[in-house]
Amino acid sequence: MEVLRHFPATAVAPTVLTIGNFDGVHIGHQAVLGALCRQAQALSTQSCVMTFEPHPREFFMPQQAPARLTSLREKLELFEAAGIQIVHVCHFDAAFAAVSAQAFIRDILHQSLDACAVLVGEDFCFGAKRGGTLETLRAGGEQFGFDVLPVPKIMLGDERVSSTAIREALAVGDLQRAKALLGRDYSISGLVVHGDKLGRELGYPTANVQMHHDKPPLTGIYAVKLRLSQSGDLPGVASLGVRPTVKADGKPTLEVHLFDFDGELYGQHVQVHFLQKIREEQKFADIEALKRQITLDEQAARNYFKNEK
């Protein structure tokens, strides 16, 4: 898969394109990506995704922006797994936000990408101040010779599949609902980095997994599996939160204690799969009280894996 951070002055080859944030790459997104690949194959051209970094709402309203479900790296890995051939990562800034709908169609879709078909949702809006609609895009398609293929919304029972619905499920610890909407366990990936070694001092050494955003979509204590490329999935218990017992103004931290593991993880890229919520994060009176609770958390997670079998 080719990842580009700029648009060529003129297109190298025709593309079949879809456009969106694709946060989470959930089953609705997966349906779009599947349709995109089939259309590209039918037209003997390349499948292309245009996505944005940062998320437009992070640019316009950083304090009100939703929690990220996936980092850019995670999103790109999921695109590649779906069979996408080209991804354009657009740097969303003031200049890009000011591009009119007509200029977007003419300069980017037509001239830079030579789109022969564009797949978008029925409520798609684009261009400066979201001035372009599906009808604007259709008019541009007639002018520049590309088809516009609306993608119907995907439902799971009576619920529309959306990134918002997944965030809501994760916020209340409903991991099974989130899994159904995502089509997989919710996970966070990152490098294992050095922390303050408090877990080791308490007798529970942890892998400190670097996160790319300070607003995770879930917090608390969880039974997890940590995925290593060379070792498979390792069971453990994870804490994701600000650690109020030991930090007055801590940033969200993801720490994973692996069961019966004696190895070196620093510098490795891992993926933490959240399987069962054990409890909310809380502040304890002292470190000894925290240590006693960690013992209970570990046992609860071990019981989860024992019952899972």
BALOBA-1460 file (C-alpha; in Angstrom, 3 decimals):
// residues 309
<rec num="1" residu="m" x="0.000" y="0.000" z="0.000"/>
<rec num="2" residu="e" x="1.281" y="3.442" z="-0.937"/>
<rec num="3" residu="v" x="0.794" y="6.269" z="1.581"/>
<rec num="4" residu="l" x="1.034" y="9.834" z="0.237"/>
<rec num="5" residu="r" x="0.938" y="13.114" z="2.134"/>
<rec num="6" residu="h" x="0.599" y="15.393" z="-0.876"/>
<rec num="7" residu="f" x="-1.418" y="15.502" z="-4.074"/>
<rec num="8" residu="p" x="0.433" y="15.226" z="-7.387"/>
<rec num="9" residu="a" x="0.099" y="18.124" z="-9.813"/>
<rec num="10" residu="t" x="-1.424" y="15.717" z="-12.307"/>
<rec num="11" residu="a" x="-2.720" y="12.210" z="-11.821"/>
<rec num="12" residu="v" x="-0.398" y="9.269" z="-12.385"/>
<rec num="13" residu="a" x="-3.255" y="6.830" z="-13.024"/>
<rec num="14" residu="p" x="-7.056" y="6.735" z="-12.648"/>
<rec num="15" residu="t" x="-8.463" y="5.884" z="-9.225"/>
<rec num="16" residu="v" x="-11.638" y="4.778" z="-7.540"/>
<rec num="17" residu="l" x="-11.889" y="6.925" z="-4.433"/>
<rec num="18" residu="t" x="-13.603" y="7.186" z="-1.088"/>
<rec num="19" residu="i" x="-13.254" y="10.075" z="1.365"/>
<rec num="20" residu="g" x="-13.637" y="10.231" z="5.124"/>
<rec num="21" residu="n" x="-12.135" y="10.231" z="8.605"/>
<rec num="22" residu="f" x="-12.640" y="6.465" z="9.056"/>
<rec num="23" residu="d" x="-12.007" y="6.666" z="12.803"/>
<rec num="24" residu="g" x="-12.179" y="3.111" z="14.114"/>
<rec num="25" residu="v" x="-12.522" y="1.551" z="10.641"/>
<rec num="26" residu="h" x="-15.703" y="-0.134" z="11.908"/>
<rec num="27" residu="i" x="-17.969" y="-2.546" z="10.027"/>
<rec num="28" residu="g" x="-19.649" y="0.338" z="8.210"/>
<rec num="29" residu="h" x="-16.283" y="1.622" z="7.017"/>
<rec num="30" residu="q" x="-15.280" y="-1.918" z="6.123"/>
<rec num="31" residu="a" x="-18.361" y="-2.230" z="3.894"/>
<rec num="32" residu="v" x="-17.306" y="0.972" z="2.077"/>
<rec num="33" residu="l" x="-13.732" y="-0.247" z="1.661"/>
<rec num="34" residu="g" x="-14.937" y="-3.591" z="0.339"/>
<rec num="35" residu="a" x="-17.195" y="-1.889" z="-2.200"/>
<rec num="36" residu="l" x="-14.304" y="0.392" z="-3.166"/>
<rec num="37" residu="c" x="-11.980" y="-2.527" z="-3.862"/>
<rec num="38" residu="r" x="-14.615" y="-4.365" z="-5.903"/>
<rec num="39" residu="q" x="-15.333" y="-1.253" z="-7.969"/>
<rec num="40" residu="a" x="-11.617" y="-0.655" z="-8.579"/>
<rec num="41" residu="q" x="-11.174" y="-4.246" z="-9.697"/>
<rec num="42" residu="a" x="-14.183" y="-4.000" z="-12.005"/>
<rec num="43" residu="l" x="-12.737" y="-0.854" z="-13.618"/>
<rec num="44" residu="s" x="-9.150" y="-2.210" z="-13.637"/>
<rec num="45" residu="t" x="-7.896" y="0.769" z="-11.671"/>
<rec num="46" residu="q" x="-6.515" y="1.482" z="-8.207"/>
<rec num="47" residu="s" x="-8.453" y="1.728" z="-4.948"/>
<rec num="48" residu="c" x="-7.752" y="5.003" z="-3.156"/>
<rec num="49" residu="v" x="-8.746" y="6.388" z="0.247"/>
<rec num="50" residu="m" x="-8.520" y="10.060" z="1.215"/>
<rec num="51" residu="t" x="-8.421" y="10.660" z="4.948"/>
<rec num="52" residu="f" x="-7.466" y="13.566" z="7.224"/>
<rec num="53" residu="e" x="-4.885" y="14.264" z="9.903"/>
<rec num="54" residu="p" x="-5.704" y="15.773" z="12.292"/>
<rec num="55" residu="h" x="-9.415" y="14.982" z="12.444"/>
<rec num="56" residu="p" x="-11.230" y="18.150" z="11.229"/>
<rec num="57" residu="r" x="-13.000" y="18.510" z="14.572"/>
<rec num="58" residu="e" x="-9.610" y="18.472" z="16.312"/>
<rec num="59" residu="f" x="-8.633" y="21.414" z="14.118"/>
<rec num="60" residu="f" x="-11.822" y="23.460" z="14.480"/>
<rec num="61" residu="m" x="-12.761" y="22.608" z="18.098"/>
<rec num="62" residu="p" x="-9.801" y="20.923" z="19.820"/>
<rec num="63" residu="q" x="-11.378" y="21.078" z="23.288"/>
<rec num="64" residu="q" x="-14.623" y="19.532" z="22.055"/>
<rec num="65" residu="a" x="-13.165" y="16.992" z="19.642"/>
<rec num="66" residu="p" x="-14.211" y="13.378" z="20.241"/>
<rec num="67" residu="a" x="-11.829" y="10.774" z="21.617"/>
<rec num="68" residu="r" x="-9.852" y="9.024" z="18.904"/>
<rec num="69" residu="l" x="-10.669" y="5.359" z="18.352"/>
<rec num="70" residu="t" x="-7.599" y="4.748" z="16.202"/>
<rec num="71" residu="s" x="-4.260" y="6.430" z="15.701"/>
<rec num="72" residu="l" x="-3.123" y="7.168" z="12.160"/>
<rec num="73" residu="r" x="-0.835" y="4.137" z="12.194"/>
<rec num="74" residu="e" x="-3.643" y="1.854" z="13.338"/>
<rec num="75" residu="k" x="-5.938" y="3.250" z="10.664"/>
<rec num="76" residu="l" x="-3.359" y="2.711" z="7.929"/>
<rec num="77" residu="e" x="-2.791" y="-0.877" z="9.076"/>
<rec num="78" residu="l" x="-6.525" y="-1.531" z="8.830"/>
<rec num="79" residu="f" x="-6.677" y="0.041" z="5.352"/>
<rec num="80" residu="e" x="-3.878" y="-2.211" z="4.201"/>
<rec num="81" residu="a" x="-5.606" y="-5.277" z="5.644"/>
<rec num="82" residu="a" x="-8.723" y="-4.292" z="3.668"/>
<rec num="83" residu="g" x="-6.735" y="-4.347" z="0.406"/>
<rec num="84" residu="i" x="-6.513" y="-0.587" z="-0.230"/>
<rec num="85" residu="q" x="-3.758" y="0.325" z="-2.683"/>
<rec num="86" residu="i" x="-3.297" y="4.100" z="-2.158"/>
<rec num="87" residu="v" x="-4.001" y="6.316" z="0.857"/>
<rec num="88" residu="h" x="-3.799" y="10.099" z="0.708"/>
<rec num="89" residu="v" x="-3.334" y="11.522" z="4.213"/>
<rec num="90" residu="c" x="-4.421" y="15.157" z="3.934"/>
<rec num="91" residu="h" x="-2.945" y="17.559" z="6.458"/>
<rec num="92" residu="f" x="-6.063" y="19.332" z="7.672"/>
<rec num="93" residu="d" x="-5.168" y="22.960" z="8.314"/>
<rec num="94" residu="a" x="-6.598" y="26.416" z="7.618"/>
<rec num="95" residu="a" x="-5.551" y="26.315" z="3.957"/>
<rec num="96" residu="f" x="-7.178" y="22.947" z="3.327"/>
<rec num="97" residu="a" x="-10.301" y="23.953" z="5.256"/>
<rec num="98" residu="a" x="-10.659" y="27.003" z="2.969"/>
<rec num="99" residu="v" x="-10.718" y="25.008" z="-0.287"/>
<rec num="100" residu="s" x="-14.124" y="25.462" z="-1.920"/>
<rec num="101" residu="a" x="-16.205" y="22.481" z="-2.961"/>
<rec num="102" residu="q" x="-15.754" y="23.379" z="-6.634"/>
<rec num="103" residu="a" x="-11.960" y="23.711" z="-6.307"/>
<rec num="104" residu="f" x="-11.842" y="20.400" z="-4.416"/>
<rec num="105" residu="i" x="-13.628" y="18.666" z="-7.277"/>
<rec num="106" residu="r" x="-11.636" y="20.328" z="-10.048"/>
<rec num="107" residu="d" x="-8.141" y="20.438" z="-8.574"/>
<rec num="108" residu="i" x="-8.045" y="17.348" z="-6.366"/>
<rec num="109" residu="l" x="-10.611" y="14.805" z="-7.513"/>
<rec num="110" residu="h" x="-10.168" y="15.461" z="-11.219"/>
<rec num="111" residu="q" x="-6.694" y="16.847" z="-11.820"/>
<rec num="112" residu="s" x="-4.653" y="15.252" z="-9.021"/>
<rec num="113" residu="l" x="-6.435" y="11.921" z="-8.603"/>
<rec num="114" residu="d" x="-8.245" y="11.376" z="-11.919"/>
<rec num="115" residu="a" x="-11.158" y="9.845" z="-10.052"/>
<rec num="116" residu="c" x="-13.342" y="7.713" z="-12.293"/>
<rec num="117" residu="a" x="-15.692" y="6.833" z="-9.422"/>
<rec num="118" residu="v" x="-16.202" y="8.314" z="-5.947"/>
<rec num="119" residu="l" x="-17.899" y="6.343" z="-3.157"/>
<rec num="120" residu="v" x="-19.310" y="8.426" z="-0.291"/>
<rec num="121" residu="g" x="-22.053" y="8.248" z="2.315"/>
<rec num="122" residu="e" x="-25.487" y="9.654" z="1.624"/>
<rec num="123" residu="d" x="-24.895" y="12.551" z="4.056"/>
<rec num="124" residu="f" x="-21.458" y="13.452" z="2.650"/>
<rec num="125" residu="c" x="-20.425" y="17.115" z="2.922"/>
<rec num="126" residu="f" x="-17.143" y="18.674" z="1.832"/>
<rec num="127" residu="g" x="-15.341" y="21.910" z="0.997"/>
<rec num="128" residu="a" x="-15.136" y="25.220" z="2.835"/>
<rec num="129" residu="k" x="-17.796" y="25.499" z="5.554"/>
<rec num="130" residu="r" x="-19.104" y="22.079" z="4.408"/>
<rec num="131" residu="g" x="-20.627" y="23.835" z="1.415"/>
<rec num="132" residu="g" x="-20.500" y="20.827" z="-0.897"/>
<rec num="133" residu="t" x="-23.166" y="18.114" z="-0.768"/>
<rec num="134" residu="l" x="-23.830" y="14.881" z="-2.586"/>
<rec num="135" residu="e" x="-25.637" y="16.867" z="-5.278"/>
<rec num="136" residu="t" x="-22.613" y="19.183" z="-5.646"/>
<rec num="137" residu="l" x="-20.430" y="16.119" z="-6.109"/>
<rec num="138" residu="r" x="-22.806" y="14.632" z="-8.674"/>
<rec num="139" residu="a" x="-22.744" y="17.882" z="-10.674"/>
<rec num="140" residu="g" x="-18.940" y="17.793" z="-10.579"/>
<rec num="141" residu="g" x="-18.999" y="14.191" z="-11.733"/>
<rec num="142" residu="e" x="-21.090" y="15.117" z="-14.749"/>
<rec num="143" residu="q" x="-18.690" y="17.940" z="-15.592"/>
<rec num="144" residu="f" x="-15.454" y="15.992" z="-15.171"/>
<rec num="145" residu="g" x="-16.557" y="12.493" z="-16.072"/>
<rec num="146" residu="f" x="-16.636" y="10.512" z="-12.838"/>
<rec num="147" residu="d" x="-19.425" y="8.488" z="-11.277"/>
<rec num="148" residu="v" x="-20.719" y="9.194" z="-7.783"/>
<rec num="149" residu="l" x="-21.760" y="6.065" z="-5.939"/>
<rec num="150" residu="p" x="-23.635" y="6.729" z="-2.681"/>
<rec num="151" residu="v" x="-23.043" y="4.132" z="0.023"/>
<rec num="152" residu="p" x="-26.092" y="3.400" z="2.197"/>
<rec num="153" residu="k" x="-25.726" y="3.552" z="5.979"/>
<rec num="154" residu="i" x="-24.933" y="0.261" z="7.673"/>
<rec num="155" residu="m" x="-27.213" y="-0.924" z="10.474"/>
<rec num="156" residu="l" x="-26.588" y="-3.389" z="13.283"/>
<rec num="157" residu="g" x="-30.051" y="-4.336" z="14.382"/>
<rec num="158" residu="d" x="-31.873" y="-1.036" z="14.913"/>
<rec num="159" residu="e" x="-28.652" y="0.921" z="15.450"/>
<rec num="160" residu="r" x="-26.696" y="2.808" z="12.829"/>
<rec num="161" residu="v" x="-23.055" y="1.792" z="12.891"/>
<rec num="162" residu="s" x="-20.947" y="4.848" z="13.683"/>
<rec num="163" residu="s" x="-17.790" y="5.937" z="15.452"/>
<rec num="164" residu="t" x="-19.988" y="7.833" z="17.911"/>
<rec num="165" residu="a" x="-21.862" y="4.651" z="18.876"/>
<rec num="166" residu="i" x="-18.546" y="2.884" z="19.483"/>
<rec num="167" residu="r" x="-17.283" y="5.723" z="21.686"/>
<rec num="168" residu="e" x="-20.492" y="5.558" z="23.703"/>
<rec num="169" residu="a" x="-20.116" y="1.801" z="24.180"/>
<rec num="170" residu="l" x="-16.486" y="2.079" z="25.256"/>
<rec num="171" residu="a" x="-17.227" y="4.951" z="27.641"/>
<rec num="172" residu="v" x="-19.602" y="2.734" z="29.646"/>
<rec num="173" residu="g" x="-17.435" y="-0.389" z="29.420"/>
<rec num="174" residu="d" x="-19.688" y="-2.258" z="26.978"/>
<rec num="175" residu="l" x="-16.887" y="-4.007" z="25.121"/>
<rec num="176" residu="q" x="-19.161" y="-6.577" z="23.501"/>
<rec num="177" residu="r" x="-21.265" y="-3.878" z="21.841"/>
<rec num="178" residu="a" x="-18.098" y="-2.097" z="20.721"/>
<rec num="179" residu="k" x="-16.759" y="-5.377" z="19.318"/>
<rec num="180" residu="a" x="-19.955" y="-5.964" z="17.345"/>
<rec num="181" residu="l" x="-19.754" y="-2.473" z="15.825"/>
<rec num="182" residu="l" x="-16.031" y="-2.732" z="15.088"/>
<rec num="183" residu="g" x="-16.038" y="-6.309" z="13.865"/>
<rec num="184" residu="r" x="-13.096" y="-7.000" z="16.218"/>
<rec num="185" residu="d" x="-11.978" y="-6.405" z="19.790"/>
<rec num="186" residu="y" x="-11.201" y="-2.793" z="20.575"/>
<rec num="187" residu="s" x="-7.439" y="-2.334" z="20.810"/>
<rec num="188" residu="i" x="-4.747" y="0.300" z="21.279"/>
<rec num="189" residu="s" x="-1.286" y="-0.154" z="19.827"/>
<rec num="190" residu="g" x="1.988" y="1.582" z="20.538"/>
<rec num="191" residu="l" x="5.609" y="1.253" z="21.554"/>
<rec num="192" residu="v" x="6.523" y="-0.098" z="24.972"/>
<rec num="193" residu="v" x="8.409" y="2.734" z="26.673"/>
<rec num="194" residu="h" x="10.034" y="3.308" z="30.051"/>
<rec num="195" residu="g" x="7.725" y="4.474" z="32.841"/>
<rec num="196" residu="d" x="8.339" y="5.324" z="36.501"/>
<rec num="197" residu="k" x="8.787" y="1.623" z="37.455"/>
<rec num="198" residu="l" x="6.126" y="1.872" z="40.200"/>
<rec num="199" residu="g" x="4.516" y="-1.399" z="39.133"/>
<rec num="200" residu="r" x="7.815" y="-3.204" z="39.490"/>
<rec num="201" residu="e" x="8.273" y="-1.755" z="42.985"/>
<rec num="202" residu="l" x="4.811" y="-3.034" z="43.931"/>
<rec num="203" residu="g" x="5.575" y="-6.516" z="42.622"/>
<rec num="204" residu="y" x="3.536" y="-6.107" z="39.440"/>
<rec num="205" residu="p" x="5.876" y="-5.061" z="36.596"/>
<rec num="206" residu="t" x="4.035" y="-3.449" z="33.708"/>
<rec num="207" residu="a" x="4.561" y="-2.670" z="30.059"/>
<rec num="208" residu="n" x="3.970" y="1.062" z="29.574"/>
<rec num="209" residu="v" x="2.375" y="1.428" z="26.132"/>
<rec num="210" residu="q" x="2.855" y="4.812" z="24.497"/>
<rec num="211" residu="m" x="-0.393" y="6.451" z="23.408"/>
<rec num="212" residu="h" x="-0.659" y="9.121" z="20.724"/>
<rec num="213" residu="h" x="-3.571" y="11.063" z="22.205"/>
<rec num="214" residu="d" x="-4.428" y="12.325" z="25.686"/>
<rec num="215" residu="k" x="-8.135" y="11.561" z="25.372"/>
<rec num="216" residu="p" x="-8.658" y="7.774" z="25.179"/>
<rec num="217" residu="p" x="-12.212" y="6.531" z="24.529"/>
<rec num="218" residu="l" x="-12.161" y="4.278" z="27.613"/>
<rec num="219" residu="t" x="-10.631" y="4.255" z="31.088"/>
<rec num="220" residu="g" x="-10.476" y="1.801" z="33.944"/>
<rec num="221" residu="i" x="-9.056" y="-1.629" z="34.710"/>
<rec num="222" residu="y" x="-9.418" y="-4.410" z="32.122"/>
<rec num="223" residu="a" x="-8.638" y="-8.016" z="31.330"/>
<rec num="224" residu="v" x="-6.576" y="-7.765" z="28.154"/>
<rec num="225" residu="k" x="-4.442" y="-9.652" z="25.708"/>
<rec num="226" residu="l" x="-1.225" y="-8.087" z="24.504"/>
<rec num="227" residu="r" x="-0.320" y="-9.067" z="20.951"/>
<rec num="228" residu="l" x="3.316" y="-9.529" z="20.031"/>
<rec num="229" residu="s" x="4.258" y="-10.446" z="16.477"/>
<rec num="230" residu="q" x="6.688" y="-13.120" z="17.615"/>
<rec num="231" residu="s" x="4.893" y="-14.429" z="20.717"/>
<rec num="232" residu="g" x="1.195" y="-14.321" z="19.868"/>
<rec num="233" residu="d" x="-1.356" y="-13.099" z="22.411"/>
<rec num="234" residu="l" x="-0.338" y="-12.838" z="26.062"/>
<rec num="235" residu="p" x="-3.038" y="-12.511" z="28.775"/>
<rec num="236" residu="g" x="-2.841" y="-9.827" z="31.409"/>
<rec num="237" residu="v" x="-4.534" y="-6.999" z="33.265"/>
<rec num="238" residu="a" x="-4.317" y="-3.368" z="32.162"/>
<rec num="239" residu="s" x="-4.842" y="0.009" z="33.760"/>
<rec num="240" residu="l" x="-5.789" y="2.923" z="31.528"/>
<rec num="241" residu="g" x="-6.150" y="6.249" z="33.285"/>
<rec num="242" residu="v" x="-4.458" y="9.125" z="35.074"/>
<rec num="243" residu="r" x="-3.361" y="7.102" z="38.156"/>
<rec num="244" residu="p" x="-4.862" y="9.469" z="40.783"/>
<rec num="245" residu="t" x="-3.300" y="7.623" z="43.726"/>
<rec num="246" residu="v" x="0.244" y="8.421" z="42.574"/>
<rec num="247" residu="k" x="-0.197" y="11.513" z="40.339"/>
<rec num="248" residu="a" x="-1.976" y="14.775" z="41.097"/>
<rec num="249" residu="d" x="-2.284" y="15.825" z="37.465"/>
<rec num="250" residu="g" x="-1.223" y="12.775" z="35.480"/>
<rec num="251" residu="k" x="-1.829" y="12.208" z="31.800"/>
<rec num="252" residu="p" x="-3.663" y="9.073" z="30.621"/>
<rec num="253" residu="t" x="-1.317" y="6.104" z="30.829"/>
<rec num="254" residu="l" x="-1.760" y="2.559" z="29.547"/>
<rec num="255" residu="e" x="0.043" y="-0.041" z="31.672"/>
<rec num="256" residu="v" x="-0.217" y="-3.795" z="31.139"/>
<rec num="257" residu="h" x="0.826" y="-6.453" z="33.638"/>
<rec num="258" residu="l" x="1.301" y="-9.773" z="31.851"/>
<rec num="259" residu="f" x="0.676" y="-13.038" z="33.662"/>
<rec num="260" residu="d" x="3.631" y="-15.376" z="34.156"/>
<rec num="261" residu="f" x="5.776" y="-13.439" z="31.690"/>
<rec num="262" residu="d" x="9.489" y="-12.922" z="32.052"/>
<rec num="263" residu="g" x="10.837" y="-11.120" z="29.019"/>
<rec num="264" residu="e" x="11.943" y="-7.781" z="27.595"/>
<rec num="265" residu="l" x="9.369" y="-5.619" z="25.799"/>
<rec num="266" residu="y" x="10.975" y="-2.161" z="25.674"/>
<rec num="267" residu="g" x="11.018" y="-0.736" z="22.161"/>
<rec num="268" residu="q" x="8.579" y="-3.283" z="20.768"/>
<rec num="269" residu="h" x="5.353" y="-2.273" z="19.046"/>
<rec num="270" residu="v" x="2.455" y="-4.068" z="20.711"/>
<rec num="271" residu="q" x="-1.314" y="-4.164" z="20.437"/>
<rec num="272" residu="v" x="-3.478" y="-4.284" z="23.565"/>
<rec num="273" residu="h" x="-6.893" y="-5.941" z="23.104"/>
<rec num="274" residu="f" x="-9.513" y="-4.937" z="25.688"/>
<rec num="275" residu="l" x="-11.698" y="-7.917" z="26.575"/>
<rec num="276" residu="q" x="-13.493" y="-7.327" z="29.884"/>
<rec num="277" residu="k" x="-13.867" y="-4.321" z="32.147"/>
<rec num="278" residu="i" x="-13.060" y="-5.102" z="35.782"/>
<rec num="279" residu="r" x="-13.708" y="-1.754" z="37.447"/>
<rec num="280" residu="e" x="-13.442" y="2.005" z="37.147"/>
<rec num="281" residu="e" x="-10.227" y="3.787" z="38.011"/>
<rec num="282" residu="q" x="-10.251" y="5.161" z="41.553"/>
<rec num="283" residu="k" x="-8.060" y="6.993" z="44.047"/>
<rec num="284" residu="f" x="-6.881" y="5.002" z="47.064"/>
<rec num="285" residu="a" x="-5.852" y="6.266" z="50.490"/>
<rec num="286" residu="d" x="-2.267" y="5.070" z="50.106"/>
<rec num="287" residu="i" x="0.042" y="2.838" z="48.087"/>
<rec num="288" residu="e" x="-0.650" y="-0.204" z="50.273"/>
<rec num="289" residu="a" x="-4.375" y="0.060" z="49.553"/>
<rec num="290" residu="l" x="-3.584" y="0.356" z="45.851"/>
<rec num="291" residu="k" x="-1.370" y="-2.732" z="46.030"/>
<rec num="292" residu="r" x="-4.143" y="-4.747" z="47.679"/>
<rec num="293" residu="q" x="-6.559" y="-3.708" z="44.944"/>
<rec num="294" residu="i" x="-4.067" y="-4.623" z="42.194"/>
<rec num="295" residu="t" x="-3.933" y="-8.137" z="43.671"/>
<rec num="296" residu="l" x="-7.736" y="-8.351" z="43.422"/>
<rec num="297" residu="d" x="-7.674" y="-6.961" z="39.873"/>
<rec num="298" residu="e" x="-5.150" y="-9.563" z="38.789"/>
<rec num="299" residu="q" x="-7.264" y="-12.350" z="40.241"/>
<rec num="300" residu="a" x="-10.395" y="-11.007" z="38.537"/>
<rec num="301" residu="a" x="-8.592" y="-10.957" z="35.189"/>
<rec num="302" residu="r" x="-7.208" y="-14.463" z="35.715"/>
<rec num="303" residu="n" x="-10.736" y="-15.667" z="36.511"/>
<rec num="304" residu="y" x="-11.971" y="-14.084" z="33.282"/>
<rec num="305" residu="f" x="-9.461" y="-16.034" z="31.209"/>
<rec num="306" residu="k" x="-10.132" y="-19.223" z="33.179"/>
<rec num="307" residu="n" x="-13.887" y="-18.948" z="32.536"/>
<rec num="308" residu="e" x="-13.267" y="-17.968" z="28.902"/>
<rec num="309" residu="k" x="-11.763" y="-21.402" z="28.281"/>
